[in-house]
Amino acid sequence: MFVSLFLVLMGYIVYFNVVEAKNIINSPYNRRQDLFADRVVRGKILDKDGEVLAETEVDEDGNETRNYPQDDLFAHVLGYSVKGKAGLESVENFNLLTSNAFILEKIVNEFQGKKNIGDNVVTTLDTDLQQAAYDALGDHKGAVVVMEASTGKILSMVSKPTYDPNSVSEDWTKLNTDEDSALLNRATQGKYAPGSTFKLVTTLAFMRQNSNYESYSYDCSSEIEHDGTTIHCSGDVAHGKEDLRLSVANSCNTSFSNIGLSLNIKKYRETAKELLFNSELPSPLMYGESKFVLSEKDSDAELMMTSIGQGKTQVSPYHMALITSAIANGGKLMKPYLVDRITNYSGTTVTKNMPEEYKQLMTSEEASKLTEYMEAVVEEGTAKALRGQNYTVAGKTGTAEYSIDKTKTHSWFVGFTNVDNPDLVISVVVEGADTSGVRAVNVAKKILNSYY
C-alpha cells in the first residue's frame, strides 16, 4: 500500500510539472510571477518576421516600461501586462519572464545584481495582414480572424472597438465602464447569432441524414409558412426551383427552413457537437463557448429558425474560422496556434511549435461537397463581390438579426482562398451592418486584395 501511494504521488508530481505547472505559474493570482519579474526583464513579443510588437524599455534608473510600438493594432491578441494580464502577455508570461541567455552571462549578472533578459515570443502574426484587417474594419464594431488551414497558424486577429495597451493603467476605470466593451476580444469571446453562415452546419447535417441529398429539390416562392410561423427570403426574393447547391448559393431561407423541418433533431445536435458546439475549443487565448441548444422539446418554429442560423444559436468569429478551416483542409482541423517559437534574447531558438492535427470534423468527401457549394456562393450567389479576382474564393455570407423587431442585423462572411490548394481562411463579423451599410464580404475583399 505504501509503495502504491508513493507511485501515485510521484505520478501526480510528474503530471503537475509537465501539464499543469505552466498554467499555475501563468495565473494572474500567482504571486510567484513577481519573483520572476524581480530577476528578469520581460522579453519581447515579435511578429513572424521579427518586428517588435511588445518590449520592455529600461531607463537609466532601472525603471521598466512595457511598450507597444504598434499602439492598438494588436491590442486584443497581445493583451496587457498591468492591472493583471491578458492575451499573449498572460498566456506566455512564463516564457517572457524566463531567461535562456548564455549560462556564464546569467551567472555574471547574478553576481553583479543585474537582471537577465527574458526570452522572446515569436508569433505567427503577419503585421501587414493585421494592418489590412484593421483598416478594412475601419470604425465599425466587429472582428476578423485570418488563419492557415493547412497548419493552424493564426495570421491575424482584430477586434473593434479597441484600446491602446500603452495606456491601460491610465485608462483602466474608463475601459471597465465602457459600454462598448473595448477590452472584450470579439474575435474569440464575442457570441453572435451566426446567421446564414450556419447553413453550412445545417447542410452537413442534411447530407449525413440523407444519402440522396443531391436529388433534393425545392420551389422557393419567397416565403414559407408552417404552423403559424412565416419565414421570408431576404428581400422577399423568389428563387424558384433549387437543389441543395443553389439553396446554399442563394442562401435561401425558405429552402433551409424546409430542410430543417426534415431533420432528426438528435442527429442535428450530434453534427453540431462534432463541429465543436457546446464543446471546448482548441484556442491559445480565452474564448466564449459556442451554444447550440435546440432540443426535441422545441417547436417547429424554433427548428426552422435554427436551421437558418437564427434562434438561440451563438458562435464566435473564431469558431466559424475553425469550421471553415476544416472544410478547406479536407475535413481535418489543425490545432490553431499563435506562437511559432521561443528564442532567447539573442535569437537562438529554445523551443519551436509545429503544425499538429486537432480533430477530423468531417470526411474529406463532405468537405469537398461543402467546398463546391461555397464556390457557388461566390460564382453565382450572395458573395459575387469576390468573383473575378486574381485569387479564387469559396465562402458563405450571413445576416444575423439581433433585435426583437428583426430590424437590426450583423453581417457575416466566412471563406477560404486559393480553393484548389487552400491558402487563407477568413472569418469576418460586422456589428450593426443595418446602420453602417458595411457588409462583411466587402471587408473580406479589402483584406484579401491587400494581401494578394
Backbone torsions as a table, in degrees:
resi	resn	phi	psi	omega
1	MET	NA	-42.1	179.0
2	PHE	-61.8	-45.4	179.8
3	VAL	-62.6	-41.1	-179.7
4	SER	-63.5	-45.2	178.8
5	LEU	-63.8	-38.5	179.0
6	PHE	-62.3	-44.5	-179.5
7	LEU	-65.7	-38.1	177.4
8	VAL	-63.7	-43.6	179.0
9	LEU	-62.2	-45.6	179.7
10	MET	-64.3	-39.2	178.4
11	GLY	-61.6	-40.5	179.9
12	TYR	-68.6	-38.7	179.0
13	ILE	-61.3	-43.3	177.7
14	VAL	-62.6	-46.9	179.0
15	TYR	-58.9	-44.7	-177.9
16	PHE	-61.0	-45.1	-177.5
17	ASN	-69.8	-33.6	-177.4
18	VAL	-83.1	-40.7	-171.1
19	VAL	-103.9	-46.8	-168.8
20	GLU	-97.5	-23.8	-170.8
21	ALA	-56.8	-44.9	-177.2
22	LYS	-62.6	-40.2	179.5
23	ASN	-66.1	-39.5	179.2
24	ILE	-65.0	-43.7	179.9
25	ILE	-64.7	-38.0	-178.1
26	ASN	-76.4	-10.6	-179.5
27	SER	-61.2	132.8	179.3
28	PRO	-65.4	-13.2	178.7
29	TYR	-89.5	-4.4	-177.2
30	ASN	-89.4	111.2	-176.3
31	ARG	-72.4	-8.9	178.3
32	ARG	-63.3	-24.4	177.0
33	GLN	-55.8	-39.8	-178.8
34	ASP	-61.6	-32.1	178.5
35	LEU	-66.8	-39.5	176.5
36	PHE	-61.7	-45.4	-176.9
37	ALA	-64.7	-23.2	177.7
38	ASP	-71.8	-21.6	-175.2
39	ARG	-115.5	-12.7	-174.1
40	VAL	-134.2	134.1	172.3
41	VAL	-79.3	125.4	-175.7
42	ARG	-53.3	132.5	-177.3
43	GLY	-72.8	178.2	-177.4
44	LYS	-92.2	156.2	167.9
45	ILE	-113.0	128.6	-174.1
46	LEU	-122.6	156.0	173.4
47	ASP	-81.7	-177.5	-173.2
48	LYS	-63.8	-22.5	-179.5
49	ASP	-100.2	7.0	177.5
50	GLY	91.1	5.4	178.0
51	GLU	-74.0	137.2	-175.6
52	VAL	-73.2	126.1	176.3
53	LEU	-106.6	-28.0	177.4
54	ALA	-152.8	137.9	179.4
55	GLU	-154.2	158.4	177.9
56	THR	-105.3	121.3	178.1
57	GLU	-97.0	135.3	-178.3
58	VAL	-117.2	123.2	-179.3
59	ASP	-86.5	-177.2	-175.5
60	GLU	-62.4	-26.4	-179.2
61	ASP	-90.9	3.2	178.7
62	GLY	85.7	7.1	178.1
63	ASN	-75.3	134.7	-176.4
64	GLU	-106.7	137.7	177.5
65	THR	-132.0	125.8	177.5
66	ARG	-80.3	125.7	-174.6
67	ASN	-120.8	138.7	178.2
68	TYR	-119.2	95.7	-174.2
69	PRO	-58.5	-26.9	-178.0
70	GLN	-90.8	9.8	-179.9
71	ASP	54.3	-120.0	-173.2
72	ASP	-92.5	5.2	-174.5
73	LEU	-59.7	-41.0	-178.1
74	PHE	-112.6	21.7	-168.7
75	ALA	-49.6	-52.2	-171.9
76	HIS	-75.9	-31.9	-179.3
77	VAL	-79.6	-35.1	177.6
78	LEU	-79.4	-39.8	-177.6
79	GLY	79.7	-148.6	-178.8
80	TYR	-150.3	164.6	-177.1
81	SER	-125.2	19.6	173.7
82	VAL	-123.0	160.7	-178.1
83	LYS	54.0	44.0	-170.7
84	GLY	90.5	-165.4	-179.8
85	LYS	-139.8	155.0	178.5
86	ALA	-148.7	166.3	176.7
87	GLY	60.5	-150.2	180.0
88	LEU	-64.8	-26.5	176.9
89	GLU	-60.8	-30.5	177.4
90	SER	-85.6	-50.4	-175.5
91	VAL	-60.9	-39.3	-176.6
92	GLU	-102.7	20.2	-177.4
93	ASN	-56.8	-41.9	-179.1
94	PHE	-60.4	-46.4	-179.2
95	ASN	-68.8	-38.7	-179.4
96	LEU	-66.2	-27.8	-179.6
97	LEU	-105.1	19.1	174.2
98	THR	-114.6	133.4	-179.8
99	SER	-110.0	122.5	173.3
100	ASN	-109.7	34.8	175.1
101	ALA	-65.2	166.8	-179.8
102	PHE	-54.6	134.5	-171.0
103	ILE	-57.3	-40.4	-179.9
104	LEU	-66.0	-37.0	177.2
105	GLU	-62.8	-41.2	179.9
106	LYS	-65.5	-39.3	179.5
107	ILE	-64.3	-44.3	179.6
108	VAL	-61.6	-44.6	179.9
109	ASN	-61.2	-38.0	179.1
110	GLU	-62.2	-44.8	-179.2
111	PHE	-67.6	-32.2	-177.3
112	GLN	-89.4	-1.7	179.5
113	GLY	73.1	21.8	178.8
114	LYS	-96.0	152.6	176.1
115	LYS	-79.2	143.9	170.7
116	ASN	-81.7	162.8	-178.2
117	ILE	-98.3	128.3	-177.1
118	GLY	-67.3	164.1	-179.1
119	ASP	-72.6	158.1	177.6
120	ASN	-95.0	143.4	173.8
121	VAL	-105.1	111.6	178.7
122	VAL	-95.1	115.0	-174.2
123	THR	-88.7	176.3	174.6
124	THR	-92.3	1.1	-173.4
125	LEU	-69.9	138.7	179.1
126	ASP	-106.4	111.5	-174.8
127	THR	-62.1	-40.9	179.6
128	ASP	-63.4	-41.9	179.2
129	LEU	-68.1	-39.0	177.3
130	GLN	-62.0	-42.7	179.2
131	GLN	-64.0	-40.2	179.4
132	ALA	-63.5	-42.5	179.7
133	ALA	-67.2	-42.3	178.7
134	TYR	-59.5	-47.3	-178.5
135	ASP	-68.4	-40.0	-177.4
136	ALA	-65.5	-36.0	179.2
137	LEU	-73.9	-25.5	175.9
138	GLY	58.9	-136.0	-178.5
139	ASP	-92.0	9.6	-176.0
140	HIS	-87.1	145.1	174.4
141	LYS	-71.6	144.0	178.5
142	GLY	152.7	-160.9	-176.2
143	ALA	-156.5	155.4	176.2
144	VAL	-135.9	136.0	172.0
145	VAL	-128.8	130.5	175.6
146	VAL	-127.5	131.4	-179.7
147	MET	-146.6	169.6	175.9
148	GLU	-95.2	126.5	-178.4
149	ALA	-68.0	-38.0	-172.1
150	SER	-78.8	-17.8	-176.9
151	THR	-120.5	-29.1	-174.3
152	GLY	90.9	2.0	178.8
153	LYS	-66.6	130.8	174.2
154	ILE	-90.5	117.0	-174.1
155	LEU	-95.1	-26.9	-178.3
156	SER	-155.1	143.3	175.5
157	MET	-150.6	112.4	-177.9
158	VAL	-123.0	137.7	175.6
159	SER	-133.9	134.2	177.7
160	LYS	-134.5	143.5	5.4
161	PRO	-64.6	155.4	-178.3
162	THR	-120.3	-172.7	-178.9
163	TYR	-149.2	164.8	179.2
164	ASP	-95.7	111.4	-179.1
165	PRO	-65.7	-14.3	177.3
166	ASN	-71.2	-21.4	-175.4
167	SER	-124.3	29.4	-179.1
168	VAL	-60.0	-43.2	-178.8
169	SER	-59.1	-47.3	-178.4
170	GLU	-68.3	-33.2	-174.7
171	ASP	-98.5	7.9	-170.1
172	TRP	-56.1	-47.8	-179.1
173	THR	-62.3	-44.8	179.9
174	LYS	-63.4	-42.6	-178.2
175	LEU	-64.7	-32.6	-178.0
176	ASN	-86.3	-6.3	175.5
177	THR	-117.2	6.6	-177.9
178	ASP	-72.3	122.3	-178.3
179	GLU	-68.4	-17.4	177.8
180	ASP	-84.8	-4.6	177.9
181	SER	52.1	56.6	-177.0
182	ALA	-63.1	-27.8	-179.7
183	LEU	-73.9	-18.0	-178.4
184	LEU	-72.4	127.0	174.6
185	ASN	-82.7	95.4	-176.5
186	ARG	-62.8	-24.0	-179.2
187	ALA	-64.1	-42.9	-177.2
188	THR	-108.2	-27.6	-174.9
189	GLN	-105.4	-12.6	178.5
190	GLY	-68.4	139.0	178.2
191	LYS	-121.0	114.2	-175.4
192	TYR	-126.4	151.9	164.9
193	ALA	-64.8	131.6	-173.5
194	PRO	-77.5	-11.0	-177.4
195	GLY	57.8	-148.5	-172.9
196	SER	-71.2	-10.1	174.0
197	THR	-63.1	-25.1	179.9
198	PHE	-71.9	-14.3	177.4
199	LYS	-61.8	-20.4	173.2
200	LEU	-64.8	-39.6	177.8
201	VAL	-68.6	-45.4	179.3
202	THR	-61.9	-40.2	178.1
203	THR	-61.1	-45.2	179.7
204	LEU	-62.6	-42.3	178.5
205	ALA	-61.8	-41.5	179.9
206	PHE	-66.0	-41.0	178.3
207	MET	-61.0	-41.0	-178.0
208	ARG	-71.3	-29.3	-178.0
209	GLN	-92.7	-8.5	-178.0
210	ASN	-139.0	101.2	-178.3
211	SER	-63.8	-22.0	179.3
212	ASN	-98.6	30.8	-174.5
213	TYR	-57.5	-27.2	-177.7
214	GLU	-70.8	-14.1	177.7
215	SER	-95.1	6.0	179.3
216	TYR	-59.9	140.8	179.1
217	SER	-146.2	140.3	179.2
218	TYR	-149.8	140.5	179.5
219	ASP	-105.5	105.4	-176.3
220	CYS	-83.7	124.0	177.5
221	SER	-109.5	14.5	178.2
222	SER	92.1	-14.6	176.8
223	GLU	-152.0	157.0	176.5
224	ILE	-134.0	136.3	179.3
225	GLU	-121.7	132.1	179.5
226	HIS	-150.7	124.3	178.1
227	ASP	50.1	42.9	175.6
228	GLY	84.4	-0.6	178.6
229	THR	-108.3	130.1	179.2
230	THR	-117.2	129.2	177.6
231	ILE	-119.8	132.8	-177.5
232	HIS	-106.5	153.4	169.0
233	CYS	-79.0	154.7	-178.3
234	SER	-57.0	129.2	-179.8
235	GLY	70.8	11.7	-177.8
236	ASP	54.9	34.7	179.1
237	VAL	-79.8	133.1	174.5
238	ALA	-93.3	111.6	-174.8
239	HIS	-82.0	-14.3	-179.2
240	GLY	76.9	-153.0	-175.9
241	LYS	-75.2	129.3	-176.6
242	GLU	-135.6	146.4	166.4
243	ASP	-97.4	-170.5	-176.9
244	LEU	-66.4	-39.6	-179.7
245	ARG	-60.7	-47.7	179.6
246	LEU	-69.7	-30.6	176.6
247	SER	-61.3	-40.2	177.4
248	VAL	-70.8	-46.3	-177.1
249	ALA	-59.0	-43.0	-178.9
250	ASN	-86.3	-4.8	-176.4
251	SER	51.1	49.8	-171.8
252	CYS	-76.0	109.8	-178.8
253	ASN	-63.7	-39.4	-176.8
254	THR	-68.8	-40.5	178.6
255	SER	-64.4	-42.2	-178.9
256	PHE	-73.5	-27.5	171.9
257	SER	-65.3	-41.4	177.0
258	ASN	-62.9	-42.6	176.7
259	ILE	-61.5	-44.9	-178.9
260	GLY	-58.1	-40.9	-179.2
261	LEU	-64.6	-21.3	-178.8
262	SER	-89.8	-9.3	-172.8
263	LEU	-81.4	146.0	168.2
264	ASN	-78.4	116.6	-171.8
265	ILE	-62.3	-38.9	-179.8
266	LYS	-61.6	-43.6	179.4
267	LYS	-71.2	-32.7	175.3
268	TYR	-60.4	-44.9	177.5
269	ARG	-62.6	-38.7	179.7
270	GLU	-63.3	-40.9	177.3
271	THR	-62.9	-45.4	178.1
272	ALA	-60.5	-40.8	178.6
273	LYS	-62.1	-41.9	179.3
274	GLU	-66.0	-23.6	176.0
275	LEU	-94.1	17.7	168.7
276	LEU	79.7	16.0	169.6
277	PHE	-73.2	146.4	-177.7
278	ASN	57.5	31.2	-175.7
279	SER	-138.8	165.9	171.1
280	GLU	-69.1	143.6	176.5
281	LEU	-106.1	144.8	171.7
282	PRO	-73.4	110.7	-174.8
283	SER	-148.9	133.5	176.7
284	PRO	-77.6	-13.1	-179.4
285	LEU	-121.0	166.2	176.3
286	MET	-62.0	143.7	-176.4
287	TYR	-145.3	164.7	174.2
288	GLY	-100.9	133.2	-178.2
289	GLU	-72.1	133.9	179.0
290	SER	-76.1	149.2	-174.3
291	LYS	-122.1	130.2	169.2
292	PHE	-127.5	105.2	-168.5
293	VAL	-111.4	7.0	179.4
294	LEU	-59.7	135.6	178.6
295	SER	-136.3	171.7	-179.8
296	GLU	-63.5	-18.4	-178.8
297	LYS	-81.5	-15.4	-176.6
298	ASP	-74.5	157.4	-178.4
299	SER	-75.2	165.4	174.8
300	ASP	-62.2	-32.7	178.2
301	ALA	-61.9	-43.5	178.7
302	GLU	-65.7	-37.8	177.8
303	LEU	-63.3	-43.1	178.7
304	MET	-62.9	-44.7	-179.8
305	MET	-64.6	-41.6	-179.9
306	THR	-63.2	-39.0	-175.9
307	SER	-65.9	-20.6	178.5
308	ILE	-104.3	8.5	174.6
309	GLY	90.2	16.2	176.1
310	GLN	-107.1	-137.1	-179.8
311	GLY	64.8	-142.5	-174.0
312	LYS	-102.5	4.6	-178.4
313	THR	-67.7	138.1	177.7
314	GLN	-133.8	142.8	-177.8
315	VAL	-154.1	155.5	177.3
316	SER	-98.5	156.2	174.2
317	PRO	-56.9	-35.4	178.8
318	TYR	-63.1	-45.0	-180.0
319	HIS	-63.0	-41.9	178.6
320	MET	-64.7	-30.5	175.4
321	ALA	-66.3	-37.4	179.3
322	LEU	-65.5	-44.1	179.1
323	ILE	-62.3	-44.9	179.7
324	THR	-64.4	-37.8	178.2
325	SER	-62.1	-40.6	178.6
326	ALA	-64.9	-40.9	177.4
327	ILE	-60.9	-45.4	-178.5
328	ALA	-65.7	-27.7	-173.6
329	ASN	-103.6	32.2	176.5
330	GLY	68.9	26.4	179.1
331	GLY	94.9	-12.2	-176.2
332	LYS	-95.0	123.5	175.8
333	LEU	-92.8	122.0	173.9
334	MET	-83.5	147.4	-179.5
335	LYS	-66.3	119.6	-178.4
336	PRO	-68.5	141.9	175.6
337	TYR	-147.9	153.5	-177.1
338	LEU	-112.1	-16.6	-176.8
339	VAL	-110.4	117.4	179.2
340	ASP	-77.8	-45.6	-178.8
341	ARG	-162.3	161.8	172.7
342	ILE	-110.6	129.9	176.8
343	THR	-123.7	159.3	169.9
344	ASN	-76.5	176.8	-171.3
345	TYR	-65.1	-20.6	179.4
346	SER	-90.8	-1.4	173.8
347	GLY	103.9	-1.9	179.1
348	THR	-74.7	129.0	-177.1
349	THR	-68.2	130.6	177.4
350	VAL	-97.8	-51.6	175.7
351	THR	-141.5	155.0	178.5
352	LYS	-137.6	135.5	177.2
353	ASN	-89.9	141.5	-180.0
354	MET	-120.7	153.5	177.5
355	PRO	-56.1	141.0	-175.4
356	GLU	-143.8	132.4	178.9
357	GLU	-70.0	135.3	177.4
358	TYR	-96.7	-52.9	-176.0
359	LYS	-167.5	148.0	172.3
360	GLN	-87.1	109.0	-175.7
361	LEU	-84.1	-24.5	-179.1
362	MET	-159.5	168.3	178.8
363	THR	-76.0	162.2	178.5
364	SER	-64.2	-33.0	178.4
365	GLU	-66.5	-42.2	178.3
366	GLU	-64.1	-43.0	179.4
367	ALA	-62.8	-40.5	179.6
368	SER	-63.4	-41.7	-179.8
369	LYS	-68.4	-41.7	177.0
370	LEU	-63.3	-37.6	176.7
371	THR	-61.1	-43.8	178.1
372	GLU	-58.1	-44.2	-179.8
373	TYR	-67.5	-38.2	179.6
374	MET	-69.2	-31.2	173.8
375	GLU	-64.2	-38.8	179.2
376	ALA	-64.0	-32.1	177.2
377	VAL	-58.8	-40.6	-178.5
378	VAL	-79.8	-42.2	-174.5
379	GLU	-74.9	-34.8	-174.9
380	GLU	-143.0	8.2	-175.0
381	GLY	-118.0	-138.5	-169.5
382	THR	-80.9	-4.6	179.7
383	ALA	-117.9	37.0	-179.3
384	LYS	-61.2	-19.0	179.3
385	ALA	-59.1	-21.9	-178.2
386	LEU	-98.8	4.6	179.8
387	ARG	-78.8	147.8	173.1
388	GLY	75.8	21.0	176.9
389	GLN	-87.2	175.1	176.8
390	ASN	-83.1	16.5	173.4
391	TYR	-142.1	153.3	178.3
392	THR	-97.9	153.1	-177.4
393	VAL	-139.0	139.5	165.8
394	ALA	-117.6	131.6	-174.3
395	GLY	-158.3	-177.9	177.2
396	LYS	-149.1	128.2	175.9
397	THR	-89.4	168.5	177.6
398	GLY	-160.7	145.6	172.6
399	THR	-128.4	120.7	-175.0
400	ALA	-113.1	118.6	176.5
401	GLU	-77.9	137.3	-178.2
402	TYR	-134.5	14.8	176.1
403	SER	-121.5	157.3	-177.8
404	ILE	-60.2	-37.9	-178.4
405	ASP	-85.8	4.1	175.3
406	LYS	61.6	28.0	179.9
407	THR	-101.7	-17.3	-178.9
408	LYS	-102.3	135.2	-173.7
409	THR	-138.3	150.1	167.4
410	HIS	-103.0	150.2	179.1
411	SER	-110.6	136.9	-177.6
412	TRP	-122.6	151.0	162.7
413	PHE	-149.9	133.3	171.2
414	VAL	-130.6	146.0	179.5
415	GLY	179.7	-176.8	176.8
416	PHE	-146.9	156.6	-173.8
417	THR	-107.3	168.4	179.1
418	ASN	52.4	62.0	-165.3
419	VAL	-54.4	-38.3	-177.8
420	ASP	-71.1	-25.6	177.2
421	ASN	-143.4	75.9	-166.2
422	PRO	-46.9	137.8	-174.9
423	ASP	-114.1	-84.7	-178.1
424	LEU	-97.8	139.6	169.1
425	VAL	-106.5	134.3	-177.5
426	ILE	-133.2	139.9	176.6
427	SER	-133.6	126.5	-176.2
428	VAL	-132.5	136.2	169.0
429	VAL	-131.5	134.7	176.3
430	VAL	-118.7	117.4	-179.8
431	GLU	-74.5	146.7	174.5
432	GLY	58.8	40.6	-177.8
433	ALA	-64.0	-21.5	-180.0
434	ASP	-66.5	-28.7	-179.5
435	THR	-98.8	-28.9	-177.7
436	SER	-86.0	-25.4	-178.4
437	GLY	75.7	5.0	-178.6
438	VAL	-96.0	126.8	178.9
439	ARG	-99.4	145.2	-177.7
440	ALA	-61.3	-34.1	-179.5
441	VAL	-63.3	-34.2	177.9
442	ASN	-72.9	-33.8	174.2
443	VAL	-63.6	-45.7	178.4
444	ALA	-60.0	-41.2	-179.4
445	LYS	-61.5	-43.8	178.8
446	LYS	-60.7	-42.2	-179.1
447	ILE	-64.8	-47.5	-176.5
448	LEU	-69.0	-38.1	176.8
449	ASN	-62.2	-40.8	178.4
450	SER	-63.5	-42.8	-177.4
451	TYR	-67.1	-44.5	-174.8
452	TYR	-86.9	NA	NA
